[in-house]
Amino acid sequence: MLVLEFRAYGKSQQFRAIDEAIKTVQFIRNKCIRLWIDNPKTNKYDLSKYSAVLAKEFPFANKLNAMSRQASAERAWAAISRFLDNCKKEVAGKKGYPKFQKDNRSVEYKTQSWKLANDRKSITFTDKLGIGKLKMKGTRDLNFYQPDQIKRVRLVKRVDRYYVQFCIQFERKEKIKPTHRTIGLDVGLESFYTDSLGNKVENPRFYRTGEKKMKRLQRLVSRKVKGSSNRRKARVKLARVHLKISRQRKDHAVKLARCVVASNDVIVYEDLRIKNLVKNHCLAKSINDAGWYQFRVWLEYFGKVFGRITIAVNPAYTSAECSSCGVVVKKSLSTRTHVCQCGCRLDRDHNAGINILNSGLGKAGQALTSVLDTGNASGESTSILVGANLLG
């Protein structure tokens, strides 16, 4: 599924209609959550039927398209099913009990109540809310895709503007020449990552850079009277800073992941559990600011697009084990140089990158051997870890 986003242009009354639709979606979702709380045996189809009942009971809910009401019920069921799955799998800690939403920012249309213009530069919504025709501007070309490939259309409200998203059923594949190179990546806080060749990429620290400005704007928010228009304006200014930081972090992850995948045939990285790492309150802010998980997600995505092999390995002892002789040399976080009795002397992260690469290649070799032994040429049953992408 491919998601293309365009900026929406319209009149203030059209944006008010979008806000009304977003509130209606939130209302239907919360009503479905309440129905499940009162009747725990309620299933997905019961929630879909209940959305039609709400439309008859509340006139404002009837203005929303029937498929959009069903999509709202699906959002409620997604939260419920996630909670039930966590309980079934006995996930440690909180299971994610469904909560009532108070900050919904999008409404979703399926295949009805919208129509694209012939030039694909505007879209018209034909439900009873009165949104009407919205102009769109973006960097992608919708003419490349057929109308029947568009499965869903979302209207998204952010602190700066309104946006139109198209969910397109399309499998993206790009062919590039093989590089015959392999690489192991060790992510860190001093540098974003250090590869098995010793190359380092600087950690941008977007949150740390904008923290001073955020603190000043947060003080302005706290000084304003609650419920006043001045407080609302101050909150918008603060939210714009947070939005800019999130966009910077995503842009950095996308560009860096694409560059790494396009430059190497095999990419090996650590299968880190960020949820456990941030329990260290001294490093939690820096870990969240680095955005390691987002980088990993885009690595795996571009690995599928370009047909590269991406392997996630266990991070245990990758920094302590000597890449030359295999002896475990214990060291604290402050020790940045790996020194072994065998004479190996490397940067700590460089040593870890080599260990990660060796571990990944060993796993890949075992998987390919298993494929040859079992005759499974597709390699479908030989995935190494969650996130591993092995070519057949």
PERATA-V938515 format. One record per residue. RES is the residue in one letter. SS is DSSP state (helix for helix, strand for strand, loop for the rest). PSI is psi in whole degrees, -180 to 180 (NA if undefined). Layout:
# PERATA-V938515
res = {RES & RES}
ss = {SS & SS}
psi = {PSI & PSI}
This chain:
# PERATA-V938515
res = {M & L & V & L & E & F & R & A & Y & G & K & S & Q & Q & F & R & A & I & D & E & A & I & K & T & V & Q & F & I & R & N & K & C & I & R & L & W & I & D & N & P & K & T & N & K & Y & D & L & S & K & Y & S & A & V & L & A & K & E & F & P & F & A & N & K & L & N & A & M & S & R & Q & A & S & A & E & R & A & W & A & A & I & S & R & F & L & D & N & C & K & K & E & V & A & G & K & K & G & Y & P & K & F & Q & K & D & N & R & S & V & E & Y & K & T & Q & S & W & K & L & A & N & D & R & K & S & I & T & F & T & D & K & L & G & I & G & K & L & K & M & K & G & T & R & D & L & N & F & Y & Q & P & D & Q & I & K & R & V & R & L & V & K & R & V & D & R & Y & Y & V & Q & F & C & I & Q & F & E & R & K & E & K & I & K & P & T & H & R & T & I & G & L & D & V & G & L & E & S & F & Y & T & D & S & L & G & N & K & V & E & N & P & R & F & Y & R & T & G & E & K & K & M & K & R & L & Q & R & L & V & S & R & K & V & K & G & S & S & N & R & R & K & A & R & V & K & L & A & R & V & H & L & K & I & S & R & Q & R & K & D & H & A & V & K & L & A & R & C & V & V & A & S & N & D & V & I & V & Y & E & D & L & R & I & K & N & L & V & K & N & H & C & L & A & K & S & I & N & D & A & G & W & Y & Q & F & R & V & W & L & E & Y & F & G & K & V & F & G & R & I & T & I & A & V & N & P & A & Y & T & S & A & E & C & S & S & C & G & V & V & V & K & K & S & L & S & T & R & T & H & V & C & Q & C & G & C & R & L & D & R & D & H & N & A & G & I & N & I & L & N & S & G & L & G & K & A & G & Q & A & L & T & S & V & L & D & T & G & N & A & S & G & E & S & T & S & I & L & V & G & A & N & L & L & G}
ss = {loop & strand & strand & strand & strand & strand & strand & strand & strand & loop & loop & helix & helix & helix & helix & helix & helix & helix & helix & helix & helix & helix & helix & helix & helix & helix & helix & helix & helix & helix & helix & helix & helix & helix & helix & helix & helix & helix & loop & loop & loop & loop & loop & helix & helix & helix & helix & helix & helix & helix & helix & helix & helix & helix & helix & helix & helix & loop & helix & helix & helix & helix & loop & loop & loop & helix & helix & helix & helix & helix & helix & helix & helix & helix & helix & helix & helix & helix & helix & helix & helix & helix & helix & helix & helix & helix & helix & helix & loop & loop & loop & loop & loop & loop & loop & loop & loop & loop & loop & loop & loop & loop & loop & loop & loop & strand & strand & strand & strand & loop & loop & loop & loop & strand & strand & strand & loop & loop & loop & loop & loop & strand & strand & strand & strand & loop & loop & loop & loop & loop & loop & strand & strand & strand & strand & strand & strand & loop & loop & loop & loop & helix & helix & helix & loop & loop & helix & helix & helix & strand & strand & strand & strand & strand & strand & strand & strand & loop & loop & loop & loop & strand & strand & strand & strand & strand & strand & strand & loop & loop & loop & loop & loop & loop & loop & loop & loop & loop & loop & loop & loop & strand & strand & strand & strand & strand & strand & loop & loop & loop & strand & strand & strand & strand & strand & loop & loop & loop & loop & strand & strand & strand & loop & loop & loop & helix & helix & helix & helix & helix & helix & helix & helix & helix & helix & helix & helix & helix & helix & helix & helix & helix & helix & loop & loop & loop & loop & loop & helix & helix & helix & helix & helix & helix & helix & helix & helix & helix & helix & helix & helix & helix & helix & helix & helix & helix & helix & helix & helix & helix & helix & helix & helix & helix & helix & helix & helix & helix & helix & helix & helix & helix & helix & loop & loop & strand & strand & strand & strand & strand & loop & loop & loop & helix & helix & helix & helix & loop & loop & loop & loop & loop & loop & helix & helix & helix & helix & helix & helix & helix & loop & helix & helix & helix & helix & helix & helix & helix & helix & helix & helix & helix & helix & helix & helix & helix & loop & loop & strand & strand & strand & strand & strand & loop & loop & loop & loop & loop & loop & loop & strand & loop & loop & loop & loop & loop & loop & strand & loop & loop & loop & loop & loop & loop & loop & loop & strand & strand & strand & loop & loop & loop & loop & loop & strand & strand & strand & helix & helix & helix & helix & helix & helix & helix & helix & helix & helix & helix & helix & helix & helix & helix & helix & helix & helix & helix & helix & helix & helix & helix & helix & helix & helix & helix & loop & loop & loop & loop & loop & loop & loop & loop & loop & loop & loop & loop & loop & loop & strand & loop & loop & loop}
psi = {130 & 133 & 119 & 136 & 137 & 148 & 134 & 139 & 132 & -170 & 165 & -36 & -31 & -40 & -33 & -36 & -38 & -42 & -40 & -40 & -41 & -41 & -36 & -41 & -44 & -40 & -46 & -42 & -46 & -35 & -39 & -38 & -43 & -40 & -41 & -38 & -41 & -31 & 88 & -18 & 3 & 135 & -175 & -40 & -32 & -39 & -37 & -42 & -35 & -29 & -33 & -36 & -42 & -35 & -36 & -31 & -34 & 118 & -35 & -29 & -27 & -20 & -26 & 143 & 147 & -42 & -32 & -36 & -40 & -38 & -34 & -41 & -34 & -36 & -42 & -43 & -32 & -41 & -39 & -47 & -35 & -42 & -44 & -39 & -41 & -37 & -39 & -38 & -4 & 49 & 135 & 148 & -154 & 142 & -4 & 51 & 134 & 133 & 158 & 134 & 142 & 1 & 41 & 142 & 16 & 155 & 142 & 128 & 146 & -100 & 5 & 164 & 23 & 152 & 129 & 145 & 162 & -34 & -2 & 26 & 3 & 158 & 142 & 129 & 128 & 17 & -173 & 0 & -24 & 31 & -44 & -149 & 129 & 133 & 150 & 143 & 134 & 178 & -9 & 156 & 115 & -15 & -16 & -20 & 150 & 151 & -34 & -9 & -19 & 109 & -31 & 151 & 129 & 142 & 119 & 133 & 124 & 175 & -24 & -45 & 179 & 146 & 153 & 125 & 138 & 122 & 110 & 132 & 99 & 129 & 111 & 125 & 134 & 138 & 126 & 159 & 143 & 145 & -15 & 36 & 146 & 153 & 144 & 134 & 128 & 108 & 152 & -174 & -36 & -48 & 149 & -47 & 155 & 126 & 177 & -10 & -3 & 0 & 140 & 146 & 129 & 141 & 117 & -30 & 60 & -40 & -43 & -36 & -41 & 7 & -38 & -43 & -38 & -40 & -40 & -43 & -33 & -37 & -37 & -38 & -44 & -22 & -20 & 154 & 134 & 133 & -6 & 161 & -31 & -37 & -39 & -42 & -40 & -38 & -37 & -42 & -42 & -41 & -34 & -37 & -45 & -40 & -40 & -42 & -43 & -38 & -39 & -43 & -41 & -43 & -41 & -44 & -42 & -50 & -41 & -42 & -42 & -42 & -43 & -45 & -39 & -22 & -5 & 148 & -33 & 125 & 123 & 134 & 171 & 140 & 74 & 147 & 94 & -34 & -36 & -34 & -38 & 0 & -19 & 102 & -17 & -26 & 0 & -44 & -43 & -37 & -45 & -34 & -31 & -36 & 44 & -42 & -42 & -39 & -42 & -41 & -44 & -29 & -47 & -36 & -50 & -25 & -40 & -38 & -46 & -3 & 34 & 164 & 123 & 131 & 128 & 129 & 162 & 126 & 0 & 129 & 16 & -27 & -27 & -33 & 138 & 130 & -12 & -50 & -13 & 2 & 140 & 119 & 103 & 141 & 153 & 173 & -27 & -17 & 112 & -1 & 132 & 119 & 122 & 158 & -17 & -5 & -2 & 128 & 109 & 162 & 142 & -46 & -34 & -43 & -42 & -38 & -40 & -42 & -39 & -43 & -46 & -41 & -42 & -42 & -35 & -42 & -42 & -39 & -41 & -40 & -44 & -35 & -40 & -38 & -45 & -37 & -39 & -12 & 14 & 90 & -21 & -22 & 23 & -27 & 19 & 27 & 141 & -58 & 172 & 125 & -6 & 141 & 96 & 131 & 149 & NA}
